[in-house]
């Protein structure tokens, strides 16, 4: 039962939900069913036992964890 991140089309909030099987998620704010699943930042334990995560998110819309760089 994974936890997924979603973005609501109607009210534009981001939220996380535990999804079981084929459940259809609804926005907790406006109850809309028009939501998109987002890419999550992955955290993994390192060899030293510390938790390492992906880089900070950048300011670009729909950026996937900071790997994108702005083009000037």
C-alpha positions, 0 to 999 in steps of 0.5 A: 500500500504505497503513499503517492503524491497528487496534484488537484486540477480544480484547486491546485493543491498538492497532497499525499494519500495511501492508495489501496488497490484500484482506489480512485483518489479524491482531493481532500480539499475540494473532493474533486476526482480530477487529480494527477499523480506526481513524481516523488522524491526518493530517500534511501539509506546510505552505507553509513546509515544516514538518509540521503534524498534527491536534491531540493526542488527547483523553481520550475513547474513540474520539476522532478526533484531538482535535476533540471536546470534553468536555461537562460 
